[in-house]
Amino acid sequence: MAAAPTGASAQSAPERRKTRVLVVDEAGIMRDGLCALLESDDTLEVVAATASRREAVQNLTTAQPDVIVIDFAADLKAGPETIVHLKGRWADVRVLVLTVRRDETFIEAALRAGADGYVLKTDSRAELFNAVHRIASGKSYISPSALDRMVTAYAKTSDRLPGRSRGSGALTSREQESSR
């Protein structure tokens, strides 16, 4: 039976640094629950939790998070402005939007503002953990449910072929004549 490692050999395996997370959600119960959920993953450490952009900015310098998990504000202007502000001051921080907003205009606005990921609050905890880990490693992430909304919206509004009318896919009478 081999003896348990002691002394220097026990400490030689490097301890993996936890991903540092800052949570921003104005709803206190949601913020507390999200922090508890994130802390249940032993590779994540919640370093601060705030209710507002102003508090988040104040905590960024001292908390030095790797990832900010932020609830997207109810209005289409405040959420993207917050993301632009945070990324403008701390370019290396990764931003994950976690929200109930499933409208494609909100998803697009978040991504254009610089969000690195987008997850819906109706998604699973596994989806949230996957998103945090992926964006912490430098990748982008959109949950399948949010991505489905974007693809569906694109398919409904896109003119994919020149000369075709939206949605119908049928040839116009002029197109039918020219194809003969």
Phi, psi and omega in degrees: 000127182282143179284149177293141180298144179227168174058226186297323182293329178290331182265356185290331177290121183294135177282129182286130180288136178285151174284125183271128187237135172250128181256131177234111178205126184288342180273114186304314181295317178297317181298313180296317179295319179295318178299314179299318179297311180298321180291343178288346174267116186290000176261358181245146177227118176280115184265343177192155176221129184226165181257348186214165176299317181302314179293323179298315179298318179297324182277340184300317183294316182278322183281330181046062181285156172273326184226137171251123174259115188234135174283134180283127183301157183296329180260150188292344182270316187294319181298305178298323178299321179296315180298314179301316181297311182296314181290330178293325181271329182227083187298332183278344182288142180261139184242125175246120176274126176237114192207167171271351184287107182254001179292134184300333178292326177288319180298311180298318180297319180296315181293319178296329180285345178118007177299141179267346180201162182213120180227141179271146179293346176274353177287169182280164176298323178299321178297317178298312180299317178301315180297313181300314181294319181295313182287331176296331180273006176098002180263168175260162180206132170231127182298150180305323180292322177289320179296320178301319178299318181293317181295317179299315179296319179297315182298327181284332188250357187266136169270096186280333179235133180300141176084355180267144176279151184298134170080324188281322182073355181277150177284145175287165180299323178295319178295322179296318179297316183287341180274353181279000000 
